[in-house]
Each structure stands twice: as C-alpha cells, then as structure tokens.
Amino acid sequence: MLNQRQRAVVWAGIGLVAIWAAAFTGYTVFRNLKVTAEKVRAYVDAVDLSKLSGEERARAIQRLADILNKLSPEERRQMRLGRAAEGWFTQMTEEEKGAFIEATMPTGFKQMISAFEEQSPERRRRAIDDALKRLREASSQMEAQQAVVGGDTNRPPLSPELEEKVRTIGLKTFYSQSSAETKAELAPLLEELQRAMESGRMMRGR
C-alpha cells in the first residue's frame, strides 16, 4: 500500500504525463491543420481539375483559394513566383480566373493601389524599382534552390513588356483594364507593394 506522500507523487507524475500528452496532441493537430507551401503543391498535384465539373469543380477552386490565403506572406510570395497553381489556372474559364484572382488577392489591395497612385511619380518609380528588386532576389534564391534539387528554373517575376506598361500607363488604370492572366502575373508585384506600404518603406522612400 502506498502512503499519502507516495500517492501524491504518483498522481503528480500521472498529471505531468497527461499534460505532455495533451501538448503533443495539440502540436500534432496544429501541425496538420497549418497550411504550408508543400501542402498547397500536394493539393494541386493530387486533384485533376480537368476531370471535375459543376459544384465539385467550383469547390475545388475555392478550396485552393482558401489554402493559398492561409499561407504566410513569404510562402505566398514563393507560390506566386513559382507559379505553383499555373496548371490549374490555365484550365480555368475566364470567369473562374477572374473570381480566383479576386479571391486570392490580399485584403485591401485595391485601397493600396489607390494610395499608391496618390504618391508622387518619383516615389512610385522608386517603390516599383524596390519591389521588383526584392522579387528578383527572391526569384534568384528559388532558382538556386531548384538547381540543387534539379527542378525547373523560374521565369522573371514580371516580363519587360508588362513592367513597361505598369510604369507608363499607371498601376490602377492598367490593372483595371487587364485580363485575368495579366492580373495573375501582376499579383507578386501588387503583394510586394502592399507589404512595402504596410511596413512604411514606401512612405519613407530610400
């Protein structure tokens, strides 16, 4: 028979084990629920969009938009630059593409564009230069990583033609008149500009 002190020690040990078990279970559940770039790629690879139709197809596209929106800003940038969802995007109808772009743009990006257009031409130019510089650096890092594992290299974050139009026509006007494909190509730049505005880099200048 255990005395009172020994029983207290045993119950304390059981309680400690229960706490650790609960913590491990919580961590495992959280890890499985947390969306990562790898899980997004796995979802895209596992589902053949061309074989879906109707509500099932709509749910699959909405599911992709939802998990993309749960990524961290850095992982969203990697997914955008890596064109991870490009295979699905090319199979979408124009209506589906438009809805997908609107659903995956960060909250407040339209307000960001309006605020961006209110800046002086020189400040806008510097902001675009800085955003493209960061995107190219991120793209170069991804290319280096893919070269090590034998993957495909990335295309430039923005084509020279598109970059020129953004600079000459104006971001707000050009975006409003662009096709879904062009908006998809613009997405990394828009997100980078929004990050710069939210951090204050755009307002401070260099």
C-alpha positions as CSV (number, residue, x, y, z in Angstrom):
1,M,0.0,0.0,0.0
2,L,1.2,3.5,-0.8
3,N,1.2,6.1,1.8
4,Q,-0.2,9.5,1.3
5,R,3.0,11.1,0.2
6,Q,3.8,8.3,-2.3
7,R,0.2,8.6,-3.7
8,A,0.7,12.3,-4.2
9,V,4.0,11.7,-6.1
10,V,2.3,9.1,-8.3
11,W,-0.6,11.4,-9.1
12,A,1.8,14.2,-9.8
13,G,3.6,12.0,-12.3
14,I,0.4,11.0,-14.0
15,G,-0.7,14.6,-14.2
16,L,2.7,15.5,-15.8
17,V,2.4,12.7,-18.3
18,A,-1.2,13.8,-19.2
19,I,0.0,17.4,-19.7
20,W,2.8,16.4,-22.0
21,A,0.4,14.1,-23.9
22,A,-2.1,16.9,-24.4
23,A,0.6,19.3,-25.5
24,F,1.9,16.7,-28.1
25,T,-1.6,16.0,-29.3
26,G,-2.3,19.7,-29.7
27,Y,1.0,20.3,-31.5
28,T,0.3,17.4,-33.9
29,V,-3.2,18.7,-34.7
30,F,-1.9,22.2,-35.2
31,R,0.8,21.0,-37.5
32,N,-1.6,19.0,-39.6
33,L,-4.0,22.0,-39.8
34,K,-1.4,24.6,-40.6
35,V,-1.2,25.2,-44.3
36,T,2.2,25.2,-45.9
37,A,3.5,25.7,-49.5
38,E,4.2,21.9,-49.6
39,K,0.6,21.1,-48.8
40,V,-0.7,23.5,-51.4
41,R,1.6,21.9,-54.0
42,A,0.4,18.5,-52.9
43,Y,-3.2,19.5,-53.3
44,V,-2.6,20.9,-56.8
45,D,-0.8,17.7,-57.8
46,A,-3.4,15.4,-56.2
47,V,-6.5,16.9,-57.9
48,D,-7.1,16.8,-61.6
49,L,-9.1,19.9,-62.3
50,S,-9.9,18.8,-65.9
51,K,-11.9,15.9,-64.6
52,L,-14.1,18.0,-62.4
53,S,-17.3,19.9,-63.3
54,G,-20.1,21.7,-61.7
55,E,-20.2,22.3,-58.0
56,E,-17.3,19.8,-57.4
57,R,-15.1,21.9,-59.7
58,A,-16.2,25.2,-58.0
59,R,-15.5,23.7,-54.6
60,A,-12.0,22.6,-55.6
61,I,-11.1,26.0,-57.0
62,Q,-12.5,27.7,-53.8
63,R,-10.5,25.2,-51.7
64,L,-7.3,26.2,-53.5
65,A,-8.0,29.9,-53.0
66,D,-8.7,29.3,-49.3
67,I,-5.5,27.4,-48.6
68,L,-3.4,29.9,-50.6
69,N,-4.9,32.7,-48.4
70,K,-3.8,30.9,-45.3
71,L,-0.1,30.9,-46.3
72,S,2.4,33.2,-44.6
73,P,3.4,36.3,-46.7
74,E,6.8,34.7,-47.5
75,E,5.2,31.4,-48.7
76,R,2.6,33.3,-50.7
77,R,5.5,35.1,-52.5
78,Q,7.2,31.7,-53.2
79,M,3.9,30.2,-54.6
80,R,3.3,33.3,-56.8
81,L,6.8,33.4,-58.2
82,G,6.9,29.6,-58.6
83,R,3.6,29.7,-60.4
84,A,2.5,26.6,-58.4
85,A,-1.1,26.9,-59.4
86,E,-0.4,27.7,-63.0
87,G,-1.5,24.3,-64.2
88,W,-4.9,24.8,-62.7
89,F,-5.2,28.5,-63.8
90,T,-4.7,27.6,-67.5
91,Q,-7.6,25.2,-67.3
92,M,-10.0,27.7,-65.7
93,T,-12.6,29.6,-67.7
94,E,-12.3,33.4,-67.9
95,E,-15.0,33.7,-65.2
96,E,-13.2,31.2,-63.0
97,K,-9.9,33.0,-63.5
98,G,-11.4,36.4,-62.6
99,A,-13.0,35.0,-59.4
100,F,-9.9,33.2,-58.4
101,I,-7.7,36.3,-58.8
102,E,-10.1,38.4,-56.7
103,A,-10.3,35.7,-54.0
104,T,-6.5,35.3,-53.7
105,M,-5.5,38.9,-53.6
106,P,-4.7,40.2,-50.2
107,T,-7.3,42.2,-48.3
108,G,-7.2,45.9,-49.1
109,F,-5.0,45.6,-52.2
110,K,-7.4,47.8,-54.2
111,Q,-7.1,50.5,-51.5
112,M,-3.3,50.0,-51.7
113,I,-3.4,50.7,-55.5
114,S,-5.4,53.9,-54.9
115,A,-3.0,55.1,-52.2
116,F,-0.1,54.2,-54.5
117,E,-1.4,56.3,-57.3
118,E,-1.6,59.3,-55.0
119,Q,2.1,59.2,-54.4
120,S,4.4,61.4,-56.5
121,P,5.8,60.0,-59.8
122,E,9.3,59.7,-58.3
123,R,8.1,57.9,-55.2
124,R,6.0,55.5,-57.3
125,R,9.0,54.8,-59.5
126,R,11.2,54.1,-56.5
127,A,8.6,51.8,-55.0
128,I,8.3,49.8,-58.2
129,D,12.1,49.6,-58.5
130,D,12.4,48.4,-54.9
131,A,9.6,45.9,-55.2
132,L,10.9,44.4,-58.4
133,K,14.4,44.2,-56.9
134,R,13.1,42.2,-53.9
135,L,11.1,39.9,-56.2
136,R,14.1,39.3,-58.4
137,E,16.2,38.5,-55.3
138,A,13.6,36.0,-54.1
139,S,13.3,34.5,-57.6
140,S,17.1,34.1,-57.8
141,Q,17.1,32.3,-54.4
142,M,14.4,30.0,-55.6
143,E,16.3,29.2,-58.8
144,A,19.4,28.4,-56.8
145,Q,17.4,26.0,-54.6
146,Q,15.8,24.4,-57.6
147,A,19.1,24.0,-59.4
148,V,20.4,22.0,-56.4
149,V,17.5,19.5,-56.5
150,G,17.2,19.5,-60.3
151,G,14.0,21.4,-60.6
152,D,12.8,23.9,-63.2
153,T,14.0,27.4,-63.1
154,N,11.6,30.3,-62.7
155,R,10.7,33.0,-65.1
156,P,11.3,36.6,-64.3
157,P,8.8,38.0,-61.8
158,L,7.5,40.4,-64.4
159,S,8.0,40.4,-68.2
160,P,9.8,43.5,-69.6
161,E,6.7,44.4,-71.6
162,L,4.4,44.3,-68.6
163,E,6.9,46.2,-66.4
164,E,7.0,49.0,-69.0
165,K,3.2,49.2,-69.2
166,V,2.9,49.4,-65.4
167,R,5.4,52.3,-65.4
168,T,3.9,54.2,-68.3
169,I,0.1,53.6,-68.0
170,G,-0.2,53.6,-64.3
171,L,-0.8,50.7,-61.9
172,K,-4.5,51.5,-61.2
173,T,-5.5,52.1,-64.8
174,F,-3.6,49.2,-66.2
175,Y,-4.9,46.7,-63.5
176,S,-8.5,47.7,-64.1
177,Q,-8.1,47.1,-67.9
178,S,-6.1,43.9,-67.7
179,S,-7.1,40.3,-68.4
180,A,-7.1,37.7,-65.7
181,E,-3.8,36.3,-67.0
182,T,-2.2,39.7,-66.7
183,K,-3.6,40.2,-63.2
184,A,-2.1,36.9,-62.2
185,E,1.3,38.0,-63.5
186,L,0.9,41.3,-61.6
187,A,0.0,39.6,-58.3
188,P,3.5,39.2,-56.9
189,L,4.3,42.9,-57.6
190,L,1.0,44.0,-56.0
191,E,1.6,42.0,-52.9
192,E,5.2,43.3,-52.7
193,L,4.0,46.9,-53.0
194,Q,1.4,46.3,-50.3
195,R,4.0,44.8,-48.0
196,A,6.2,47.9,-48.6
197,M,3.3,50.2,-47.8
198,E,2.2,48.4,-44.7
199,S,5.8,48.3,-43.4
200,G,6.2,52.0,-44.1
201,R,9.1,51.5,-46.6
202,M,7.1,53.1,-49.4
203,M,6.3,56.2,-47.4
204,R,9.9,56.6,-46.2
205,G,11.5,56.2,-49.6
206,R,15.2,55.5,-49.6
